[in-house]
Amino acid sequence: AIAVGTLAWSGHGAGTEGTSGLFHLTGDIAHLLAASAWLGALMMLILLTLPARVTDVSRIEVAHRALNGFAGVGSVIVGLIVITGLTNGLYLVGIDKIANLATDLWGQLLLAKIALFVAMLVMAAANRFRLTPRLDEAIAHGSPGRALSSLRRSIALEAAMAITILALVAWLGTLEPLAAG
């Protein structure tokens, strides 16, 4: 958490001065921590659902409990990402320049990041409300293979989107934000 949180000091949040700057930097730190918690959880869920790890029903049940347990924490993480992302967007774009996002490379990259985040939310919702309950039913019927495979693919796709977002964030960090232009 300390290593991830200190990344904010090399980002745009560190460039805002005064009390507003402290608020911006704190928001960036919270954003980074929430995003890394989500990505870390996805990686652990992938590991828990690997075919070599789920060789018997008890291991599948452990994976299922982890998936169910992440549902509440995941909601808090998503809420933090949304709130801190909107706050950061106000600092880096400004309300008056929102309409200009698609006309600028920085804005286009930000829109791509937001689109991928929304796609991740859709995947997370499918995992939580459709695929995890389907796994529960499959465990009860003694045939979890197909449900577990679907869940594994979905989590892997969600993680791939998260890694793509990290690449976009790295690229965004090399460009001047829209509000500064």
Buried (B, 14 or more C-beta within 10 A) or exposed (E): EEEBBEBBEEBBBBEBEEEEBEBBBBBBBBBBBBBBBBBEBBBEBBEBBEEEEBEEEEBBBEBBEBBBEBEEEBEEBBEBBBBBBEBBBBBBBBEEBEEEBEEBEBBEBBBBBBEBBEBBBEBBEBBBEEBBBBBBEBBEEEEBEEBBBBBBEBBBEBBBBBEBBBEBBEBBEEBEBBBEE
